[in-house]
Each structure stands twice: as structure tokens, then as C-alpha cells.
């Protein structure tokens, strides 16, 4: 097992990564909780809910709440229903919420924990590759119909318990989704890390040791950035590489039409194209695109309205005065935030989407 410590302004917590650790969750908690609410989704519940429940003693009251699997559950109705579940379960400020699932459950359950009684403790138990990113850093949120994660907070967990055995049951689409964020971590941090991911080829044929190595490096990249900029006023914005267009595509298609990571993958390619134009620098755009094609990323999404996408990009949390602020790359490992002119953005987006559809 490996552990990484994350330091925040309010606490420090550890990310534990290993096999079978979902069976011994209390070992990773710093205190005893008399009552616990486990929030999970309809897919994960059948696989791992009983394992986590059984890890606690019979003296503790364990409550469960199951939401529908998928991004559509990050909405105000699910949020309010979960708050009601907390009240009905008589949770108090000494209780614990456990987020058992992928990024959707982590964001939703974390926001419930941040809001209930002005904040109670919660723990992340991620079960997807994508959640190696979303479970670390304390960003919790739900979606608004006009934009992703527009309602939320910064609220760090007490611990992250990442049992990599849960990754073995993931469908190919979820593996793709998670690896988009791993690629992102490579692009913003280290060309060697990025090249290692690309050169390993098919993500469905990776050995456990390579997968663990990629995960640990990705978490370490995020941890270093989060510690320097907890509330996204500076460097933490770099973690949004690919997300400005990615979030816009998710919202425009309807949440759940493609996964978050698949949308981010398209956004990464676009960010690379914009970076080439803005900084007159050559990037391995075609190599990254070929890697994504080999791993069956849905890169030829059709029916997207360019003007509507730009409108959504302007609602992105980084935007200022209705101007799109994109995370770009001066080179691999050197991200920056750059204001992109509307006219240039439309020109590049039109060309980019046309190239994707035609190739």
C-alpha cells in the first residue's frame, strides 16, 4: 500500500492506495464515528457497498443512500433528497458521510457533507480511474443546467481510501474517462510522464504495476498543485487543462451523453491546437490524437453548435468579463492561463470540430 499526504489550510489528510483496503476502512479514520451515511450509486452498490458496511463495527449505525448511476445525478433534486436522508437518519456534527463511487458520487456526497449542518466530516472511497483526480483536492459540487459544477464549494475530506481492486470491474468507457485525466496530469507536469503514457499504447492491456505507477504520479501532480493553491486562485487552474471546452461539450450534449473524461479528451486536443497558434510551438497533437483513436475515444462528436459552445465556455468559472480564459501549454510541463479572443476562438473551434468530423 502507498500513502500520500495532502496539506490544506484547514486540515491534512492522506490518500491511501492499495488492494482490498475497502474491507478495513476504519483503519484509515482518525476518530470513531457513532453514525455513518454511505452514499453510493446503483452500479457500485451491488459491487462494493456490503464490503464497506461490513468493515465497521456492529456498535455503529450505518445508513445507506443509493443514487442513479451517471452524471445526471449531480443535480439539485438528488442533493436535496440526500440532505433529507441525513436529517431522517439523525446525523449530527459527529457523524460521517462516505462517498463510495466515482467522481459523480464524490462530488455530490462531498457537497452534501459540506452543506449539512454547515459541514460534517466525509471520506472518499473512489471506485473509478477518473476519481483518482476528483477525489483529491476537496472540490465538491453539483451541476446547473447551464453549466457543470457551478454550485459547489472547497471542502477537503478526512481521508481518501482508494482500493485499486475496484478498478478491475470498470467498463472500457470508464477506463477511457479516467485516462484522459491521467494524460492531463502528464501534459501539465512532465514530458517523460506524458510520453510513458502514450508509449504504453492500449490502456486496456496495462499491467497492474504500470497502472499503479500512472495513478500515483497523477495523484502526486494534483497534490503538489492543490497544496500550493487550495482554492483555485492561481496554479490550481492548470488542472482545468482541456476542461473549458470539455465542460461545454458535456453541458451542450446533455450530462451523461458522453463521460466527463471523454469530453475532456476532446478538450485536451483543442487546448493543444490553441496553444500551437498562440505560442507558435509544435505539440504532439497527432500522436495524442492517434493514441486516443486507438483507445476508442469518441472524438467525432457531431451536432455541436459552435456559438452555443462558446457561450457555455464564457460561463466557465475561469472566465472574466465574458472573456474565455483557457489553460494552455507553452510547452509540455509549462501550463498557463490565457485569455482567448472571441474571434480567434470561433475560428479555431470551427476548424477543429470540422477536422474531427472529417477525420
Secondary structure, DSSP 8 states (H G I E B T S, - for coil): -EEEEEE-SS-EEEEEEESSGGGGGGGG-SS--SEEEEEEETTHIIIIIHHHHHTS-TTSEEEEEEE-SSGGGSSHHHHHHHHHHHHHTT--TT-EEEEEESHHHHHHHHHHHHHGGG--EEEEEE-SSTHHHHTSS-EEEEEETTEEEEEEEE---SEEEEEGGGGGG--HHHHHHHHHHHHHHHHHH-HHHHHHHHHT--GGG--HHHHHHHHHHHHHHHHHHHHH-TTSSSGGGGGGTTHHHHHHHHHHH-TTSS-HHHHHHHHHHHHHHHHHHHH-----HHHHHHHHHHTT---------HHHHHHHHTTSTT-BTTBEEEEEEEETTEEEEEEE-HHHHHHHHHHHHHHHHH-
